[in-house]
């Protein structure tokens, strides 16, 4: 059983930064990452990181976000810089063990002046 706890969301002004964290309980190191769902929008992939560290990003990220992991802490991080109002969304972390995908509870990110 894998459980994920996301944290680090909040309210930030345009141009600001936030760092999201996703703590995985249970054993195993899996590919992990983040999706987001903005108001009235479909869920979209933000960033993923493989167990070996290979990363991928949604096209809209354009170098503003960085995903990383600390395997000793079973935690994945999403550093978000140069935030825009359109980044406002609920951000969900996920993990991909072999059998199925697990999701965290979601953390709200609001970018507004």
Phi, psi and omega in degrees: 000130179247131173238141182236135177235113178267148179205170174106357178288175179163193179259130180218150178282155175306137184089351182277185184228153172215154172236120176267147177235148176224110181266126178258126172264162183092166184271158175107148177243118187238165168299138181220171178174198184224139166244167175217156176222112178274169181302122178071014183241162174281157177292138181225151181286132178262305183198149175225155176219127179284166180301331179271357173106355178292135186243157172213155186223152171293152184301329184287346183294314174050047174080004183274333184247151175225126176259141179212169180217149174239098185295331178295332180257002182052041186229139173245141183241149172232105176273121183243118179243165178051048184292146182241158177304327180288353173278355177299125185183169165269128183257127182244127172271157179218162174224146185241074167295168186301327189276317185201166177269139174249148181238145169279179188278349181093141177226134185278131172241124179237123179248110186201148175268000000 
